[in-house]
Amino acid sequence: MADDKHSQAELPRVRVDLTGQVAIVTGASQGIGRAIAETLAANGATVALVARSAGKLAEVAAAIRAAGGVAEEFPCDVSKSADVQAVVEAIHAKLGRLDILVNNAGVTRDTLLPRMSDEEWDEVITTNLRGPFLFMRAASRPMMQQRYGRIVNVASVSGLIGNPGQSNYSASKAGLVGLTRTVAKELAGRKITVNAVAPGFIASDMTAALGPALLDEVKKRVPAKRLGEAREIAEAVLFLVAPTSGYITAQVLTIDGGLIG
């Protein structure tokens, strides 16, 4: 949670009417992905939840339904081409359309370059870069037929400035930025926008594992003097997928409390 005087949870929520729209969110079982899925559902979208863990997806779906939203679970390994194509086709067939794609699924396997194994490099690149490519390729087809779509890729400030011990992760996120900008130009004529968000240090299980001392040092580096919240990333995504955001494409929205300026 934020450590400023007023919690972000107390502030007014961003509202966008997504009634009748269908959204895919990958990596929806926890953290930022879950926050995005819940936010889109709270604003009227039917959300297709994608992740490897069927059990965790069921928990998220139940929470969304309990809050009055609509969600369906679609377990999938985002790195496997045939699985991604099949799940996008299944979502489109079951829910009738596809308006929004949020590529959030990602992994880290941090270590310094001299000690990084081939497997640690390949797993991160495959999940973080190949996965979004596969989903964008599959989702772009129904979106082009509709002549409407919103795609948001969750990148990272690590892909913009680099981060020691994360050569694989930083490379995957830098690649995702390039992929975003290129696909945006390819699809703009079909009224499909493609943008990215680049979070900085966000409160999560991953950052909590750093320990209090290191987290204090992180907060000192951030001009806002706090960690971000998953909700803040989710509401930035909500803005980018809004019907009114149709002239915003090929952009990277950095959400880092001023870290990289």
VEXGUDO-248030 format. One record per residue: residue in three letters; z, x, y of N, C-alpha, C in turn. Coordinates in steps of 0.1 Angstrom, whole numbers, padded with zeros to 4 digits, always signed. Each point is the difference from the previous one (the first is absolute). Example, Ala and Ser with C-alpha at 12.3 -4.5 7.8 and 13.67 -1.06 7.14 Angstrom:
<nodes>
ALA+0078+0132-0057+0000-0009+0012+0000+0009+0012
SER-0007-0004+0011+0000+0009+0011+0008-0008+0011
</nodes>
This chain:
<nodes>
MET+0000+0008-0012+0000-0008+0012+0000+0009+0013
ALA-0005-0006+0010+0000+0008+0013+0014+0002+0005
ASP+0002+0011+0007+0014+0003+0005+0001-0002+0015
ASP-0010-0007+0006+0001-0003+0014+0009-0012+0002
LYS+0003-0004+0013+0010-0010+0003-0004-0014-0006
HIS-0013-0003+0000-0004-0013-0005-0009+0002-0012
SER+0003-0006-0011-0008+0001-0012-0013-0006+0002
GLN-0011+0005-0006-0013-0006+0002+0000-0014-0006
ALA+0008-0002-0010+0001-0013-0007+0004-0011+0010
GLU+0007+0004+0012+0004-0010+0009-0011-0004+0010
LEU-0011+0008+0001-0010-0002+0010-0009-0011-0005
PRO-0007-0007+0010-0010-0010-0004-0011+0005-0009
ARG-0004-0008-0009-0011+0004-0009-0014-0002+0006
VAL-0009+0009-0004-0014-0002+0003-0005-0012-0008
ARG-0008-0009+0006-0006-0011-0007-0015+0000+0001
VAL-0007-0002-0012-0014-0001+0000-0003-0011-0010
ASP-0010-0009+0003-0003-0011-0010-0010+0005-0010
LEU+0004+0002-0012-0008+0005-0011-0002-0011-0010
THR+0002-0013+0004-0001-0011-0010-0014+0000-0006
GLY+0000-0002-0013-0013-0001-0007-0006+0014-0004
GLN+0006+0011+0004-0005+0013-0003+0006+0006-0012
VAL-0007+0008-0007+0005+0007-0012+0000+0015+0002
ALA+0012+0006-0003+0002+0014+0003+0004+0007-0013
ILE-0006+0012-0002+0005+0009-0010+0008+0011+0006
VAL+0012+0003-0006+0008+0011+0005+0003+0008-0013
THR-0004+0013+0001+0003+0009-0011+0013+0007+0003
GLY+0007+0004-0011+0013+0006+0001+0010-0010+0006
ALA-0002-0012-0004+0008-0011+0006+0014-0002-0007
SER+0004+0009-0009+0012-0003-0008+0012+0005+0008
GLN-0001+0008+0010+0012+0006+0007-0004+0005+0014
GLY+0010+0003+0008-0002+0008+0012-0009-0007+0010
ILE-0009+0008+0006-0009-0004+0010-0010-0011-0006
GLY-0004+0002-0012-0009-0010-0006+0006-0013-0002
ARG+0012-0001-0004+0007-0012-0001+0002-0007+0014
ALA+0004+0008+0010+0001-0006+0013-0013-0005+0005
ILE-0011+0006-0002-0013-0005+0004-0003-0013-0007
ALA+0002+0000-0013-0003-0012-0008+0009-0012+0005
GLU+0012+0002+0003+0009-0010+0004-0004-0005+0014
THR-0004+0009+0009-0004-0003+0013-0013-0008+0001
LEU-0010+0004-0008-0012-0008-0001+0002-0014-0006
ALA+0009-0001-0010+0003-0013-0006+0007-0009+0010
ALA+0010+0006+0008+0007-0007+0010-0009-0006+0011
ASN-0012+0006+0002-0009-0004+0010-0011-0009-0006
GLY+0001-0004-0012-0009-0010-0006-0010+0004-0010
ALA-0001+0013-0002-0009+0005-0010+0004-0002-0014
THR-0009-0002-0009+0003+0001-0015-0002+0014-0004
VAL+0011+0006-0005+0000+0015-0002-0001+0003-0015
ALA-0010+0008-0003-0002+0006-0014+0007+0013+0000
LEU+0011+0001-0008+0009+0011-0001-0006+0010-0011
VAL-0002+0012+0004-0006+0010-0010+0010+0012+0000
ALA+0003+0004-0013+0008+0012-0002+0000+0002-0016
ARG+0005+0011-0004+0000+0003-0015+0011-0008-0006
SER+0012-0002+0006+0011-0006-0006+0000-0015+0001
ALA-0003-0007-0011+0000-0015+0000+0014-0005+0003
GLY+0010+0006-0005+0014-0005+0003+0003+0000+0014
LYS-0003+0011+0007+0003+0001+0015-0009-0010+0008
LEU-0012-0002-0005-0009-0009+0007+0006-0014-0001
ALA+0005-0004-0012+0006-0013-0002+0011-0002+0010
GLU+0008+0010+0002+0012-0001+0010-0005-0003+0014
VAL-0011+0007+0004-0005-0002+0013-0006-0014+0002
ALA-0008-0004-0011-0006-0013+0001+0011-0011+0001
ALA+0010+0002-0008+0011-0010+0000+0006-0001+0014
ALA+0002+0011+0007+0006+0001+0013-0009-0007+0010
ILE-0013+0002-0001-0009-0006+0009-0001-0015-0002
ARG+0000-0004-0012+0000-0015-0003+0013-0006+0005
ALA+0011+0006-0002+0013-0005+0005+0001-0002+0015
ALA-0008+0009+0007-0001-0001+0014-0011-0010+0005
GLY-0006-0007-0010-0010-0010+0004-0015+0005+0000
GLY-0002+0013-0004-0013+0006+0000-0007-0002-0014
VAL-0012+0005+0000-0008-0001-0013-0004+0014-0004
ALA+0003+0003-0012-0004+0014-0005-0003-0001-0015
GLU-0009+0009-0004-0004+0001-0014+0001+0015-0004
GLU+0004+0002-0012+0001+0014-0005-0012+0005-0008
PHE-0005+0012+0003-0011+0006-0007+0003+0014-0003
PRO+0007+0003-0011+0003+0014-0004-0013+0008-0002
CYS-0001+0012+0005-0012+0008+0000+0003+0015+0003
ASP-0007+0009-0007+0001+0014+0003-0011+0002+0010
VAL+0003+0003+0012-0010+0001+0011-0009+0012-0001
SER+0003+0009-0010-0009+0012-0001-0011-0002-0010
LYS+0000-0012-0007-0010-0002-0011-0011-0010+0005
SER-0012+0005+0001-0011-0007+0005-0002-0014-0006
ALA-0001+0000-0013-0002-0013-0007+0011-0010+0002
ASP+0012+0005+0001+0012-0009+0002+0000-0006+0014
VAL-0004+0009+0010+0000-0005+0014-0011-0011+0001
GLN-0012+0003-0005-0011-0009+0001+0004-0014-0006
ALA+0006+0001-0012+0004-0012-0007+0011-0008+0007
VAL+0009+0007+0006+0011-0007+0007-0005-0007+0013
VAL-0009+0007+0007-0006-0006+0012-0008-0012-0003
GLU-0008+0001-0011-0008-0012-0004+0010-0011-0005
ALA+0011+0003-0006+0009-0010-0005+0007-0007+0012
ILE+0003+0008+0010+0007-0006+0012-0010-0009+0007
HIS-0012+0004+0002-0010-0008+0007-0003-0013-0008
ALA-0001+0001-0013-0003-0011-0009+0012-0010+0001
LYS+0012+0005+0000+0012-0009-0001+0003-0006+0014
LEU-0001+0008+0010+0004-0004+0013-0011-0005+0009
GLY-0012+0002-0004-0012-0006+0007-0006+0008+0011
ARG+0006+0010+0005-0005+0008+0011+0008+0013+0001
LEU-0005+0008+0009+0008+0013+0003-0003+0004+0014
ASP+0011-0001+0008-0001+0003+0015+0006+0013+0004
ILE+0011+0004-0007+0008+0012+0005+0002+0009-0012
LEU-0001+0013+0002+0004+0010-0009+0008+0010+0007
VAL+0012+0003-0006+0009+0010+0005+0002+0010-0011
ASN-0005+0012+0002+0002+0011-0010+0012+0008+0004
ASN+0011-0003-0007+0013+0006+0003+0005+0009-0012
ALA-0005-0002-0012+0005+0007-0012-0001+0016+0002
GLY+0010+0007-0002+0000+0014+0001+0011+0007-0007
VAL-0002+0013-0003+0011+0008-0007+0001+0013+0008
THR+0011+0007-0003+0002+0014+0005+0004+0008-0012
ARG-0004+0012+0000+0004+0011-0010+0001+0013+0008
ASP+0011+0000+0008+0001+0011+0010+0004+0013-0007
THR-0006+0011+0005+0004+0014-0003-0009+0009+0008
LEU+0004+0012+0002-0009+0010+0007-0012+0003-0008
LEU-0011+0003+0007-0013+0003-0006+0000+0010-0011
PRO+0007+0011+0000+0000+0010-0011+0005-0006-0013
ARG+0009-0010+0001+0006-0006-0012-0006-0013-0004
MET-0009-0005+0008-0006-0013-0003-0009+0000-0012
SER+0002-0009-0010-0008+0000-0012-0013-0008+0003
ASP-0010+0002-0009-0012-0008+0001+0004-0015-0002
GLU+0009-0003-0008+0004-0014-0003+0006-0006+0013
GLU+0009+0007+0007+0006-0005+0012-0011-0002+0011
TRP-0009+0008+0001-0011-0002+0009-0008-0012-0003
ASP-0005+0000-0013-0009-0011-0004+0007-0014+0001
GLU+0013-0001-0004+0006-0013+0000+0001-0006+0014
VAL+0003+0009+0010+0002-0005+0014-0014-0004+0005
ILE-0010+0009-0002-0013-0003+0006-0006-0013-0007
THR+0002-0001-0013-0006-0012-0007+0007-0013+0005
THR+0013+0000+0001+0006-0012+0004-0002-0003+0015
ASN+0002+0010+0008+0000-0003+0015-0014-0001+0006
LEU-0010+0006-0006-0013+0000+0006-0010-0007-0009
ARG-0001+0003-0013-0009-0007-0008+0003-0015-0001
GLY+0013-0003-0001+0005-0014+0000-0006-0009+0011
PRO+0002+0005+0013-0005-0008+0011-0015-0001-0001
PHE-0007+0011-0004-0015-0001-0001-0004-0010-0010
LEU+0007-0001-0011-0004-0010-0011+0002-0014+0005
PHE+0012-0002+0007+0003-0014+0005-0010-0004+0011
MET-0003+0010+0009-0009-0004+0011-0014-0003-0005
ARG-0004+0008-0010-0014-0002-0006+0000-0014-0006
ALA+0010-0004-0008+0000-0012-0007+0002-0012+0010
ALA+0009+0001+0010+0003-0011+0009-0011-0002+0010
SER-0007+0011+0003-0011-0002+0011-0011-0010-0004
ARG-0002-0002-0013-0011-0008-0005+0003-0015+0004
PRO+0011-0006-0004+0003-0014+0004+0002-0001+0015
MET+0005+0011+0007+0002-0001+0014-0014+0000+0007
MET-0009+0008-0005-0014+0000+0006-0007-0014-0002
GLN+0003-0006-0011-0006-0013-0003+0006-0011+0010
GLN+0013+0002+0003+0006-0009+0010-0003+0003+0014
ARG-0005+0013+0002-0002+0005+0014+0013+0000+0008
TYR+0011+0004-0007+0013+0001+0006+0009+0008-0009
GLY+0008+0008+0006+0010+0007-0007+0009+0009+0009
ARG+0011+0003-0005+0010+0010+0006+0005+0009-0010
ILE-0002+0013+0002+0005+0010-0009+0009+0010+0008
VAL+0012+0002-0006+0009+0010+0007+0005+0009-0011
ASN-0002+0013+0003+0005+0011-0009+0013+0006+0005
VAL+0009+0002-0008+0013+0006+0004-0001+0015-0002
ALA-0002+0007+0011-0001+0015+0000+0014+0006+0002
SER+0000+0010+0008+0013+0007+0003-0002+0010+0011
VAL+0011+0003+0008-0001+0010+0010-0003+0014-0007
SER+0004+0001-0013-0002+0012-0007-0015+0003-0002
GLY-0008-0011+0000-0015+0002+0000-0006+0004+0013
LEU+0008-0001+0011-0005+0003+0013+0005+0014+0005
ILE+0012+0004-0004+0005+0013+0004+0003+0010-0011
GLY+0000-0005-0013+0004+0008-0011+0015+0001-0001
ASN+0005+0003-0012+0015+0001-0002+0002+0010-0011
PRO+0008+0011+0002+0002+0010-0010+0006-0007-0013
GLY-0005+0005-0011+0004-0006-0013-0008-0012-0004
GLN-0009-0004+0008-0008-0013-0003-0015+0003+0002
SER-0005+0011-0005-0014+0002+0001-0008-0011-0007
ASN+0004-0004-0011-0007-0011-0007+0001-0013+0007
TYR+0012-0004+0005+0002-0013+0007-0007+0000+0013
SER+0001+0011+0008-0006+0001+0013-0015+0000-0002
ALA-0006+0006-0010-0014+0000-0002-0005-0014-0004
SER+0008-0007-0008-0004-0014-0004+0000-0009+0012
LYS+0010+0001+0009+0001-0009+0011-0010+0004+0011
ALA-0003+0013+0002-0011+0004+0009-0013-0005-0005
GLY-0002+0001-0013-0013-0006-0006-0001-0015+0002
LEU+0012-0007-0001+0000-0014+0002-0004-0004+0015
VAL+0004+0008+0009-0004-0002+0014-0015+0001+0001
GLY-0006+0011-0005-0014+0001+0000-0008-0011-0007
LEU+0006-0004-0011-0006-0011-0008+0000-0013+0008
THR+0012-0003+0007+0001-0011+0008-0010-0001+0011
ARG-0002+0011+0007-0009+0000+0012-0015-0002-0005
THR-0003+0006-0011-0014-0001-0005-0003-0014-0005
VAL+0009-0006-0008-0002-0013-0006+0000-0010+0012
ALA+0008+0002+0010+0000-0009+0012-0014-0001+0006
LYS-0007+0011+0001-0013+0000+0006-0010-0006-0009
GLU+0002+0001-0013-0009-0006-0010+0001-0015+0000
LEU+0012-0005+0002+0002-0015-0002+0001-0008+0013
ALA+0000+0007+0012+0002-0007+0012-0010-0011+0003
GLY-0013+0002-0005-0010-0010+0002+0002-0013-0007
ARG+0009+0001-0010+0003-0012-0008+0013-0007+0005
LYS+0005+0004+0011+0012-0005+0006+0013+0003-0008
ILE-0001+0012-0006+0012+0005-0008+0005+0012+0008
THR+0013-0001+0003+0006+0012+0006+0008+0008-0010
VAL+0000+0013+0003+0007+0010-0009+0008+0009+0009
ASN+0013-0001-0001+0009+0009+0008+0011+0006-0009
ALA+0007+0009+0006+0012+0006-0007+0012+0000+0008
VAL+0012+0000-0006+0012+0003+0007+0006+0013-0006
ALA+0006+0008+0009+0006+0012-0004+0015+0001+0003
PRO+0008-0004-0010+0014+0000+0002+0006+0014+0001
GLY+0011+0001+0007+0007+0012+0001+0012-0001-0010
PHE+0012+0004+0004+0012-0001-0009+0005-0014+0000
ILE-0001-0007-0011+0004-0014-0002+0012-0001-0009
ALA+0010-0008+0003+0011-0002-0008-0004-0005-0014
SER+0004+0007-0011-0004-0004-0013+0008+0007-0010
ASP-0002-0004-0013+0008+0008-0010-0004+0015+0000
MET-0013+0002+0003-0005+0014+0000+0007+0008+0011
THR+0001-0006+0012+0006+0008+0011+0015+0001-0002
ALA+0006-0011-0006+0015+0000-0003+0003+0012-0009
ALA-0009+0003-0009+0002+0011-0009+0001+0014+0006
LEU-0004+0001+0013+0001+0012+0007+0014+0004+0003
GLY+0009-0010+0001+0014+0003+0003+0003-0001+0014
PRO+0013-0003+0004+0004-0002+0014-0003+0012+0009
ALA+0002+0012-0004-0002+0011+0009-0014+0002+0004
LEU-0009-0001-0010-0014+0002+0003-0006-0012+0008
LEU+0005-0012-0003-0004-0012+0008+0004+0002+0014
ASP+0012+0005+0003+0004+0003+0014-0010+0009+0007
GLU-0004+0010-0007-0010+0010+0006-0013-0007+0002
VAL-0004-0009-0009-0013-0008+0002+0001-0008+0013
LYS+0011-0007+0001+0002-0009+0012+0000+0008+0013
LYS+0005+0012+0000+0000+0009+0012-0015+0003+0004
ARG-0008+0001-0010-0015+0004+0002-0007-0012+0006
VAL+0004-0012-0003-0007-0012+0004+0005-0004+0014
PRO-0009-0001+0010+0004-0004+0014+0008-0013+0000
ALA-0004-0010-0009+0008-0013+0000+0014+0002-0006
LYS+0003+0011-0006+0013+0003-0006+0004-0009-0011
ARG-0009-0005-0007+0003-0008-0012-0011+0000-0010
LEU+0002-0004-0012-0011-0003-0009-0006-0013+0003
GLY-0013-0001-0004-0007-0013+0001+0005-0009-0011
GLU-0004-0013+0001+0003-0009-0011-0013-0005-0006
ALA+0001-0004-0012-0012-0005-0007-0006-0012+0007
ARG+0009-0008+0005-0005-0012+0008-0009+0004+0011
GLU+0003+0011+0007-0008+0004+0011-0014+0004-0004
ILE-0002+0006-0012-0013+0003-0005-0007-0013-0004
ALA+0008-0009-0006-0006-0013-0004-0006-0008+0012
GLU+0007+0000+0011-0004-0008+0011-0012+0007+0007
ALA-0001+0013-0001-0012+0007+0006-0012-0004-0009
VAL+0002-0001-0013-0011-0004-0009-0004-0015+0003
LEU+0010-0008+0002-0002-0014+0004-0009-0001+0012
PHE+0003+0008+0010-0009+0000+0012-0014+0004-0003
LEU-0002+0010-0008-0014+0004-0004-0007-0009-0008
VAL+0006-0009-0008-0007-0009-0009-0002-0014+0007
ALA+0005-0001+0012-0001-0013+0007-0014-0003+0003
PRO-0004-0013-0001-0014-0004+0004-0004+0005+0014
THR+0010+0001+0009-0003+0004+0014-0002+0015+0001
SER+0002+0008-0010-0002+0014+0000-0014+0005-0004
GLY-0010-0008+0001-0013+0002-0005-0008+0012+0007
TYR+0005+0004+0012-0007+0011+0007+0007+0013-0001
ILE+0010+0000-0009+0008+0013-0003-0004+0004-0014
THR-0007+0011+0000-0004+0006-0013-0002+0015+0001
ALA+0001+0007-0012-0001+0014-0001+0011+0007+0008
GLN+0012-0006+0001+0011+0005+0008+0012+0004-0009
VAL+0008+0009+0004+0012+0004-0007+0012-0002+0010
LEU+0009-0009-0004+0011-0004+0008+0012+0008-0005
THR+0005+0009+0008+0011+0009-0004+0013-0007+0004
ILE+0009-0001-0010+0013-0007+0002+0011+0009-0004
ASP+0004+0009+0010+0009+0011-0004+0011+0003+0010
GLY+0003-0010+0009+0011+0002+0010-0003+0012+0009
GLY-0013+0003+0002-0004+0011+0009+0000+0014-0006
LEU+0001+0001-0013+0002+0013-0007-0012+0009+0003
ILE-0012-0004-0001-0011+0009+0002-0007-0002+0014
GLY+0005-0009+0008-0005-0002+0014-0014-0004+0001
</nodes>
